[in-house]
Each structure stands twice: as C-alpha cells, then as structure tokens.
Amino acid sequence: MRIGFIGLGIMGKPMVNNLLKAGHEVIVYDVIQENVDAAVGAGAASANSSKNVAEQCNLIITMLPNSPHVKSVVLGENGVLAGAKEGTVLVDMSSIAPLASQELCKACAEKGVRMIDAPVSGGEPKAVDGTLSIMAGGEKEVFDQVYDILMAMGASAVHCGDIGAGNTTKLANQIIVALNIAAVSEALMLSTRAGVDPIKVFDAIKGGLAGSTVMNAKVPMITDGNFNPGFKIDLHIKDLNNALETGHGVGAPLPFTAQVMEILQNLHMDGLGQCDHSAIAKYYEKLTGTEIRK
C-alpha cells in the first residue's frame, strides 16, 4: 500500500523503516532534509510538502511533537487538507491534547477526510523493534481499516473510543510512566544512601508486585549513568502539561502529576531537557549530592 508519512524524528524514522520492511510504499516529508535523506536511503520516496504527500496518498500518518505542529501540518497553507482527496484517511500518531484531536477531526470531516488519533508508547527502542503499544480513538470502522498498517509498527493496537480517546489514554500512560520513574528514583536513592547496592535492590524486587516494564527499562540506565534519550524530558513535560490541562478541563485531580511536573521543569532549567526521562533520578542526586550507580 502507498502510505504518506510526515514527521521523521526519533520515532518517525524507525516507524517508516518498519512500514518499508512490511512491503509498503512510503512517501515521506519532514522539515529537516537530513531526516528525509535517511528515509529515502532506506527505500522511501520523498515529497516537497505535506500537501504534496496528501496529493499522492490516500492514507497519511503524522508523527509530530505537539498539537501546534500537527495543526500546522494538517491545516496550513501547504498542509494535508490542501492536497487531500475525499475519502483520504489521516492517522495522527503524535501525542497531543485530546481536544486538539477533536478539532482536527472536525476540520478533516469538512473536507471528506476521516481521521483517527493513534499515539504510541514504547519510545525509540520499541519504535525500532516494531513493538509499540498503539492506543487509538475515532470511528471503529476507520480503525479496522488501518489496523494491519498499525500492526506493522506495533505489538498491539487497541481502539479506545471516539476521537481523542487515543490521546486521553496516552496521557494516562504518561502519568503512570513519569510517576513510576520518580518512585523508582526515590526508592533507589533511599537504598543508596542506606548503603545497599541499588542493583541488588532491583534484582530482589523486580519479580514482585513493585516490578514493572518501566523499572526494567530505566533502572539499568540510571545505574549506568546513561541518560541518552529514548524519550526526552522536554517531551514528557509536553505530555504532562497536556494531562494537567485536560485534567483541569474535566475536573480530574492530578496532584502527583503536578509534583512530578515540577521535578521535570527543574531538570529542564538545569539544562537536562534533552536527556532521557530516566534523568528524573538526577533530581534526587542533586538534592543529596549522591549518585545512584552500580
């Protein structure tokens, strides 16, 4: 199938690679030419604008940083809707505000374009492996239509409800991940300050009720002092900001989310915004003057 793909960042590039491996023809666009060149080198074709992608494809996937970027790519002068034909399907896999997804879907419907929001979880490693967890919102018929395409990039794809439900589910995911990393960092700092090897603590508890995918992924990074980004602190700040705004809008209390947001903002101010979110541990290290290491 011919698929348009807009947004070739840390997640988009490996997602395109997996679509190519599955045998699909992919036409790509990104504002960074180096990213386009890498995708073309892997077997994709390139377009010169989002509009040009839409002119050539009936299925378009967007993978962009935040709501304003998606709105610009879809609604802008040379955007997707400027080139899309009636019956085109737009799958926005960006993590954006649920209300923004609803706004975009309404604009798409006016042009005869059908849209679902389908953000992902798993970070760069699972984007590379093609084992992302995909959570989708929108018409079930459209979800079913693109399900096989989604599964070329993910290990699971779940329809969560109407448009915006995918991004609401992603916000729930991001709350749990951020709080989990903070809890792991806090616990490992306790063990370190008490003179107990954090790796032994990890080995002892990872098979019990406290164990989690987050712990398995992030403890080795923390204890190695490896904060190379799989998912950047600045992106997690964006997600938690969307969560807090949504929570305020629907009357959901998010006190722990607000507290972790302050930790992330502090790390950003310390110049660590481009580090992996496992660097939440560095907040505790700054407070104590002690590193959590092997």
Secondary structure, DSSP 8 states (H G I E B T S, - for coil): -EEEEE--STTHHHHHHHHHHTT-EEEEE-SSHHHHHHHHHTT-EE-SSHHHHHHH-SEEEE--SSHHHHHHHHHSTTSHHHH--TT-EEEE-S---HHHHHHHHHHHHHTT-EEEE--EESHHHHHHHT-EEEEEES-HHHHHHHHHHHHTTEEEEEEEESTTHHHHHHHHHHHHHHHHHHHHHHHHHHHHHTT--HHHHHHHHTTSTT--HHHHHHHHHHHHT----SSBHHHHHHHHHHHHHHHHHHT---HHHHHHHHHHHHHHHTT-TTSBGGGHHHHHHHHHT-----
